[in-house]
Every structure is written in structure tokens, then in C-alpha cells.
Amino acid sequence: MKTVTYDIIHETDRQEELPGYSEDYPCIMTRAELDRYPKGYVPWHWHQPVELFYMASGELEYHTPEGMICFPEGTGGLVNSGVIHMTRPHPEKGPAVQLLHIFDPFLLADSRDGRVARRYILPVLNSNVEVVPFYPETEEKKALLALLQASFRIDEGERGCELILRAVLSEMWLKILDLLPDPAEPAVDETVSTRLKRMLAYIQAHFSETIRIGDVAAAGLTSERDCYRLFQSRLHCSPNAYITGYRLQKACRLLRESDEPITSVSLSCGFGSSSHFGRLFAERYQCTPRQYRSSWQDRDKTSRK
């Protein structure tokens, strides 16, 4: 099982890149250790595959534009396709370790327009439900969680593992269908999610340049006033704060993975000067960019021993 320590974003469609995910078998099994992520959380992102997860330890908050759900140790859930989300561990619940299956749900179907897809896959994808939580409050949910936990013990090197995992995912998917709310309930406003994705995509595509909020709003086909309202009400930050946070996230990656001078990192991530970059970095991470790079280099050396 691959251990993931931070998010990577596709440079084309602005979705999360999924290391190891391929079209010939669109399913990956990963282990996320949140204490190894920059600032200890996963920033706002989305991906078309669904995310099925189990909390092995700690407690994790899942934030979406519609709200927040807590997942303590021993619980799990499903994040639906294309849902914007971010995760943050509870600081007093110990290290948060999350086990995940990230997969194209049509892997479980005969075809994208066949009977299995129509009866079982599309009702979940079209349900307008962002996150389906699994808590051990009923025998049915306890059985689902036990099945989910056991699924991460499947040996990915075993002959036939793909068929075994697909069978287990199918069994869990059928149980998840029973947890969906009444389809008569009001649907989430899809235009809000669409506008937010367009605005985030614009920021992620132009983070190294000067960004005007008017241009961000235009990308979302909305006004500046509505842009500020959507960021504050759904992402709980201003557009400027998101831009700064995203630039710092990209800077962290460059500091970890390259030997670029600090000044070069600053300029390539859209900061006007290295002194401005250093001040913002210290405010966010309580260390200088140089200290951050050094700490990651030391951590990598330790992990290789």
C-alpha cells in the first residue's frame, strides 16, 4: 500500500493527481499519514474517482462547500465524485492515519451505460450527496466498516488481487446504496460547486502570475462580490487567503523536491520578493523556507535508514 504524504495537482485539469492511478485499472489503495503533510492538513482539491476511506487512528474533519463532518478512529466514509473537499486532523486526538481506496466506480460495472451502471453506480453519482459517513451505530454499518477495514489487508501482489478487490468494493458499494438519503430531499446547488471549481482552477493555473480578484470572478462567471461571498461561505477563507495558501503549498513542494534557490522559489510561486515570501512562510509554518527545506531533507535521510 502506497503511503501518500501530500497532494499533487494536475497541470491540465486542476484535479488532484493520483500516483499509481491508471486507465487500465483505475483503482489505488493508499495510506495517508496526515502529520507528514505540510501544515498537517490536505488543502482544498477534487478528483473524479470516488474516495472510500477508513480511519485507522486519530480523528479527521472532512470539509466540503456544504459543511463539515468528523471521522474519529474506527469510522469511515465515501466522498462522491467531483466533490471539492479538504481534510484536517483533530490536534488533540493523536496522529491521524487514513486508509483509502480511490477508484472509478464504473470499474464495478459491466459498462458505463449497462444495467449495473444504471441500477447501482449512477444512483450514487447522481444523488447530490457529497459525503456518506459510516459510523458503527447499527449492525449494518458495523458490518460495512468491518468489510472496509478488511479490504486494506488484500495483498496487492497476490495473483487475482484485482478481481478480489473489485468483488469486495462491489459488496461495499451495494451496502452504501442503502445509506443514501431519500432522493426526494432537496439537491445541492450544482452551480455553486461548478463556479468554485472554475475559480480554483483559474488560481491554480495562474498562481505564478499577478492575480486580480476580478479575473478570478470572471473565470467563475460571477461577480467580485459573489466571488468573495462564495469563498467565505463555502471555503471559509477569502480569495486572497486561498491564493496565498496555494502559493505557499506550491513553494513547499519546490522546497522539498528541488534545489532551487529560495529567491527562485519565491518568484516562481508568485511572491513579489523573497522577503515577503519569507514573512508569509514564517507566519504559516513557524519556520523559514530554509529551515523547512532542511527539516524535510533530514526527515528523508532518517526514513531511508
C-alpha positions as a printed Julia matrix, in Angstrom:
305×3 Matrix{Float64}:
   0.0     0.0     0.0
   1.5     3.33   -1.08
   1.95    5.94    1.65
   0.92    9.4     0.44
   2.3    12.47    2.18
   0.92   15.36    0.17
  -1.34   16.26   -2.75
  -0.17   16.83   -6.3
  -2.32   18.78   -8.76
  -2.62   18.02  -12.47
  -1.35   20.93  -14.55
  -4.09   20.32  -17.14
  -7.46   19.9   -15.43
  -6.56   21.16  -11.93
  -7.75   17.98  -10.24
  -5.7    16.04   -7.74
  -3.11   13.82   -9.36
  -3.33   10.28   -8.08
   0.04    8.48   -8.11
  -0.34    4.92   -9.39
  -3.82    5.52  -10.84
  -4.15    4.27  -14.43
  -6.87    3.81  -17.02
  -6.25    0.06  -17.37
  -7.06   -0.45  -13.65
  -8.49    2.8   -12.22
  -8.13    1.98   -8.55
  -5.42    2.7    -5.99
  -5.02    1.76   -2.33
  -3.15    4.33   -0.23
  -2.24    5.19    3.36
  -2.28    8.88    4.3
  -0.26    9.99    7.34
  -1.57   13.48    7.97
   1.22   14.54   10.33
   3.6    14.35    7.35
   1.58   16.8     5.26
   2.65   20.46    5.14
   0.83   22.21    7.99
  -0.73   18.84    8.83
  -3.78   19.01    6.57
  -4.88   18.34    2.98
  -5.91   21.57    1.19
  -9.0    22.03   -0.99
  -8.99   19.71   -4.02
 -11.2    17.37   -6.02
 -10.99   14.35   -8.27
 -13.39   12.41  -10.48
 -12.74    8.99   -8.85
 -14.66    8.38   -5.61
 -12.8     8.19   -2.29
 -13.6     5.35    0.1
 -11.72    5.63    3.4
 -11.25    4.16    6.86
  -9.77    5.98    9.87
  -7.04    3.74   11.31
  -6.15    6.26   14.05
  -6.76    9.84   15.13
  -9.71   11.95   14.06
 -10.24   13.76   10.78
 -12.51   16.64    9.78
 -13.85   16.49    6.23
 -14.8    19.94    4.93
 -16.89   20.44    1.78
 -18.69   23.54    0.48
 -21.79   22.26    2.31
 -20.24   21.83    5.75
 -18.0    19.63    7.91
 -18.2    16.04    9.19
 -15.89   14.5    11.83
 -14.49   10.99   11.45
 -12.9     9.51   14.59
 -10.84    6.31   14.68
 -12.83    3.28   13.59
 -15.19    5.17   11.27
 -15.12    5.67    7.52
 -16.93    7.18    4.59
 -17.34    7.79    0.88
 -16.54   11.07   -0.88
 -18.55   11.29   -4.07
 -17.1    12.02   -7.49
 -16.04   15.62   -8.2
 -16.72   16.89   -4.67
 -14.46   19.75   -3.52
 -13.07   18.82   -0.1
 -10.27   19.39    2.38
  -9.29   17.37    5.45
  -7.86   18.49    8.78
  -6.9    16.25   11.73
  -8.08   16.99   15.26
  -4.98   18.31   17.1
  -5.8    16.52   20.36
  -6.65   13.05   19.01
  -3.17   11.83   18.13
  -1.65   11.17   14.68
  -4.33   10.8    12.01
  -3.75    7.82    9.72
  -6.24    7.21    6.94
  -6.55    4.2     4.62
  -8.09    4.92    1.22
  -9.42    3.27   -1.91
  -9.63    5.84   -4.71
 -11.32    4.4    -7.77
 -13.54    4.93  -10.79
 -16.88    3.43   -9.69
 -17.53    2.22  -13.23
 -14.78   -0.33  -12.5
 -17.59   -2.23  -10.76
 -19.95   -2.1   -13.76
 -20.34   -4.08  -16.95
 -20.09   -0.84  -18.94
 -20.79    2.85  -18.43
 -24.26    2.54  -19.94
 -25.09   -1.04  -18.94
 -27.56   -2.38  -16.41
 -25.14   -2.4   -13.44
 -24.17    1.22  -14.1
 -27.81    2.34  -14.39
 -29.08    0.44  -11.34
 -26.2     0.78   -8.91
 -23.47    3.26   -9.95
 -25.36    6.25  -11.3
 -27.81    6.47   -8.35
 -24.82    7.23   -6.1
 -23.02    9.57   -8.51
 -26.25   11.47   -9.28
 -27.5    11.57   -5.7
 -26.08   15.06   -4.97
 -24.7    13.6    -1.74
 -21.18   14.89   -1.09
 -20.03   12.59    1.71
 -21.6     9.38    3.04
 -20.37    8.72    6.63
 -20.06    5.23    8.13
 -20.41    5.2    11.93
 -20.7     1.94   13.97
 -24.19    2.82   15.22
 -26.08   -0.08   13.63
 -25.24   -3.7    12.86
 -25.4    -2.94    9.14
 -22.86   -0.13    9.43
 -20.62   -2.21   11.69
 -20.6    -4.89    9.0
 -19.73   -2.32    6.35
 -16.87   -0.93    8.45
 -15.52   -4.42    9.14
 -15.58   -5.17    5.41
 -13.89   -1.84    4.65
 -11.16   -2.42    7.25
 -10.52   -5.94    5.95
 -10.28   -4.7     2.36
  -6.99   -2.96    3.15
  -5.44   -6.3     4.05
  -5.76   -7.55    0.47
  -2.28   -8.32   -0.84
  -1.74   -6.18   -3.95
   0.94   -8.61   -5.1
  -1.32  -11.64   -4.9
  -2.49  -13.29   -8.12
  -6.06  -12.2    -8.79
  -5.92   -9.29   -6.33
  -7.69   -7.0    -8.82
 -10.66   -9.39   -9.03
 -10.71   -9.91   -5.26
 -10.69   -6.17   -4.55
 -13.34   -5.45   -7.18
 -15.61   -8.06   -5.59
 -15.15   -6.53   -2.12
 -15.7    -2.99   -3.43
 -18.88   -4.17   -5.15
 -20.18   -5.69   -1.91
 -19.47   -2.44   -0.04
 -21.0    -0.33   -2.82
 -24.29   -2.21   -2.5
 -24.33   -1.51    1.24
 -23.55    2.18    0.61
 -26.59    2.43   -1.67
 -28.77    1.61    1.34
 -27.27    4.53    3.29
 -28.24    7.19    0.75
 -30.89    9.69    1.85
 -34.34    9.86    0.31
 -33.89   11.11   -3.28
 -36.81   13.45   -2.69
 -34.64   15.6    -0.41
 -33.53   18.97   -1.88
 -30.48   18.71   -4.11
 -27.26   20.62   -3.6
 -26.94   23.65   -5.89
 -24.63   22.23   -8.55
 -23.86   25.71   -9.92
 -22.09   26.66   -6.67
 -19.7    23.74   -6.96
 -19.14   24.46  -10.66
 -18.36   28.12  -10.06
 -15.98   27.31   -7.22
 -14.13   24.72   -9.33
 -13.71   27.21  -12.16
 -12.35   29.86   -9.81
  -9.99   27.44   -8.05
  -8.82   26.14  -11.42
  -8.03   29.7   -12.53
  -5.99   30.36   -9.4
  -4.14   27.07   -9.73
  -3.34   27.8   -13.39
  -2.11   31.36  -12.76
  -0.63   31.21   -9.24
   2.82   32.29  -10.5
   1.38   35.49  -12.0
  -0.32   38.58  -10.62
  -3.91   37.56   -9.91
  -6.77   40.04   -9.79
  -9.93   39.04   -7.98
 -11.95   40.35  -10.92
 -10.27   37.78  -13.16
 -10.95   35.02  -10.63
 -14.64   36.03  -10.53
 -14.79   36.17  -14.33
 -13.43   32.61  -14.51
 -16.36   31.53  -12.35
 -18.82   33.54  -14.48
 -19.8    35.58  -11.46
 -19.25   38.99   -9.86
 -16.44   40.0    -7.5
 -18.97   40.38   -4.7
 -20.31   36.87   -5.28
 -16.75   35.56   -5.54
 -15.94   36.87   -2.06
 -19.26   35.52   -0.72
 -18.71   32.02   -2.13
 -15.16   31.74   -0.82
 -16.17   32.92    2.65
 -19.37   30.88    2.93
 -18.12   27.63    1.33
 -14.32   27.55    1.77
 -14.21   29.69    4.93
 -11.48   31.98    3.66
 -11.15   34.97    1.35
  -9.99   34.6    -2.27
  -6.73   36.35   -1.34
  -6.13   33.96    1.56
  -6.72   30.98   -0.73
  -4.28   32.39   -3.32
  -1.6    32.89   -0.67
  -2.21   29.42    0.77
  -2.0    27.77   -2.63
   1.24   29.61   -3.47
   2.74   28.52   -0.16
   1.65   24.94   -0.86
   3.46   25.01   -4.23
   6.51   26.59   -2.58
   6.62   23.78   -0.01
   6.69   21.24   -2.8
   9.57   23.03   -4.55
  11.5    23.3    -1.29
  11.09   19.57   -0.68
  11.74   18.33   -4.18
  14.23   20.74   -5.74
  17.45   22.57   -5.01
  16.16   25.86   -6.44
  17.42   28.93   -4.55
  14.91   30.44   -2.13
  14.65   33.58   -4.28
  13.82   31.48   -7.33
  11.16   29.54   -5.41
   9.65   32.82   -4.26
   9.39   34.27   -7.76
   8.16   31.07   -9.42
   5.33   30.85   -6.88
   4.06   34.37   -7.48
   5.53   36.21   -4.48
   6.82   39.68   -5.24
  10.0    39.39   -3.22
  11.89   36.82   -1.18
  11.45   38.92    1.98
   7.67   39.0     1.51
   7.72   35.25    0.82
   9.81   34.6     3.93
   7.47   36.6     6.14
   4.33   34.85    4.89
   6.03   31.43    5.08
   7.11   32.01    8.7
   3.59   33.15    9.64
   2.08   29.97    8.18
   4.68   27.33    9.12
   6.56   28.92   12.06
   9.9    28.44   10.34
  11.89   29.94    7.49
  11.85   28.39    3.98
  15.46   27.32    4.51
  14.63   25.63    7.83
  11.65   23.9     6.22
  13.8    22.51    3.41
  16.43   21.35    5.88
  13.86   19.59    8.09
  12.46   17.65    5.13
  15.92   16.67    3.95
  16.72   15.4     7.45
  13.4    13.51    7.57
  14.1    11.85    4.21
  17.56   10.78    5.37
  16.06    9.26    8.52
  13.35    7.39    6.59
  15.97    5.82    4.29
  17.98    4.39    7.18
